[in-house]
Amino acid sequence: MANTQGPQGNHDPAGSTQMFRAFVDEGPQGGRQQQASSGPRIGMIIGVVAAVVIVAAVAWLALK
């Protein structure tokens, strides 16, 4: 990998182009990955909604 050439012939000493292509060419690892990614997304949505509710309650109490 010491003398790797990019698609335009530019010198790529780190071989980052090859590593990027290997990363992009790697497909999803089955359906489990999509199910696992929905968990943190739902948790983040619930967290944002809870934060908005808390900020609204604090603002309501401050203005009361």
N, C-alpha and C positions, 0 to 999 in steps of 0.2 A: 504494500500500500504506500510505500514511500514515494513513488513517482506516479501518482494517480492523475489522470487527465479528466477534466469535466466535459460536459457535452459540447461546449464551444471551444475546447482545446485549452482552457485556462488551467494552470497548474493548481492542484488542490492537495497540498502536502498532508493535511490531516485526514483526507479521505472522507470528509463530511458529506460529500455528495453521494457517495456509495452508502454511507450509513443512513442518510435520509431516504434514499430509494428503498433500502431494505426495510425501513420503518413503514413507509407508505405501502409497499407491496405486501406487507404482512396483514392478512385479512383478520376480521373479527374472530375470536376464539369461541364460537358457538353462541347459543342464545343466553347463556348464563351471564355474560358480560353486560348485556342490555338490562337484564333484570336487576343486577347489582347496582347499575348506575342510576336506576330510578329511585332507589332508596335514599341516597344522599340528596337527590333533587327534591324529593318530597319533604325531607327534613329541613332543607334550606327554605323552602316555601313556607312551611309552618313557622320557622324561626323569624322570617321577615314579617309575616302577619302578626306574630306575637309582639315583635318589636314595635310595629306600627300601633297596635292596640295599647301597649304600655306608654308610648310617647303621647298618644291622644289622651289617655287617662291622666297623665301628669299635667299636660297642658290644660285640660278641663279643670283639674283641681287647682291649678295655679291661677286661673282666671275666675274661679268661683268666688 
